[in-house]
């Protein structure tokens, strides 16, 4: 079942931030778009093993609504759609950097291995 957008009222800033990045894939989408600037849908899907087409579409739409992702549609045959971060999305990605560093340290401390390339 899809999560209904909250849009407040929030208890604190962390509550508001987590509302925007909630979902398993949003942080990884932010990281992938930051690393590559512009990605087509199929490129994003290949870069995120395990994400379904439905979930990636849903997260990209929510992130576009939240002003984090820009969706550019080119009038070509076949149609070409590219995704990139907005400045708002880049600021969120920078804010998530310390959280990624914390998570990397936790993985090292507990002996967890990474799967593929991981943020931070």
C-alpha positions in Angstrom: 0.0 0.0 0.0 1.4 3.4 -0.9 2.2 5.9 1.8 0.1 9.0 1.9 2.0 12.2 1.8 2.1 13.9 5.1 3.2 17.5 4.5 3.2 18.2 8.2 2.5 19.1 10.8 5.9 17.8 12.0 7.2 17.3 15.4 10.7 18.5 14.5 13.1 19.0 11.6 14.2 15.4 11.5 10.6 14.3 11.2 10.2 16.6 8.2 13.4 15.4 6.6 12.6 11.7 7.1 9.2 12.3 5.5 10.9 13.3 2.3 13.6 10.5 2.3 11.4 7.7 3.6 11.5 4.6 1.5 14.3 2.1 0.9 15.4 3.6 -2.5 15.2 7.4 -2.2 18.6 7.9 -0.6 20.1 5.6 -3.2 18.4 7.4 -6.0 19.8 10.7 -4.6 23.2 9.3 -4.4 23.1 7.8 -7.9 21.9 11.0 -9.5 24.5 13.0 -7.6 27.3 10.7 -8.8 26.2 10.7 -12.5 24.4 14.1 -12.9 21.8 12.8 -15.4 20.3 9.3 -15.6 17.7 7.7 -17.8 15.1 5.5 -16.1 16.7 2.2 -17.3 20.1 3.4 -16.1 18.8 4.1 -12.7 17.1 0.7 -12.5 20.3 -1.1 -13.5 22.2 0.9 -10.9 19.8 -0.1 -8.1 19.7 -4.0 -8.1 16.4 -5.2 -6.5 14.3 -2.1 -7.2 11.1 -2.8 -9.2 10.0 -0.7 -12.0 6.8 0.2 -10.0 8.8 1.3 -6.9 11.4 3.3 -8.9 8.6 5.1 -10.8 6.7 5.8 -7.5 9.8 7.2 -5.7 10.9 9.3 -8.7 7.4 10.8 -8.9 7.4 11.6 -5.1 10.9 13.1 -5.3 9.8 15.2 -8.3 6.7 16.4 -6.3 9.1 17.3 -3.4 11.3 19.3 -5.7 14.3 17.0 -5.3 14.4 15.6 -8.8 13.9 17.2 -12.2 12.3 15.1 -15.0 13.1 16.2 -18.5 11.1 14.7 -21.4 12.5 15.0 -24.9 10.1 15.0 -27.9 11.9 12.2 -29.7 11.0 8.8 -31.1 11.4 6.8 -29.1 10.7 9.2 -26.2 13.7 10.0 -24.0 13.2 10.9 -20.3 16.2 12.0 -18.1 16.3 12.6 -14.4 18.6 14.9 -12.5 18.9 16.5 -9.1 17.6 19.9 -8.5 19.6 22.3 -6.3 17.2 21.3 -3.4 18.0 17.7 -4.0 21.7 18.4 -4.0 21.4 20.1 -0.6 19.6 17.1 0.8 22.2 14.8 -0.6 24.9 16.9 1.1 22.9 16.7 4.4 22.8 12.9 4.1 26.6 12.7 3.7 27.2 12.5 7.5 24.5 9.9 7.9 26.2 7.8 5.1 29.5 8.1 6.9 27.9 7.0 10.2 26.4 4.0 8.4 29.7 3.1 6.8 31.4 3.2 10.2 28.6 1.1 11.7 29.1 -1.5 8.9 32.8 -1.6 9.6 32.4 -1.9 13.3 29.9 -4.8 13.0 31.7 -6.5 10.1 29.0 -6.1 7.5 29.9 -6.3 3.8 28.6 -4.0 1.2 26.7 -5.2 -1.9 28.0 -3.5 -5.0 29.0 0.2 -4.7 27.5 1.9 -1.7 27.1 5.6 -0.7 29.6 7.1 1.6 
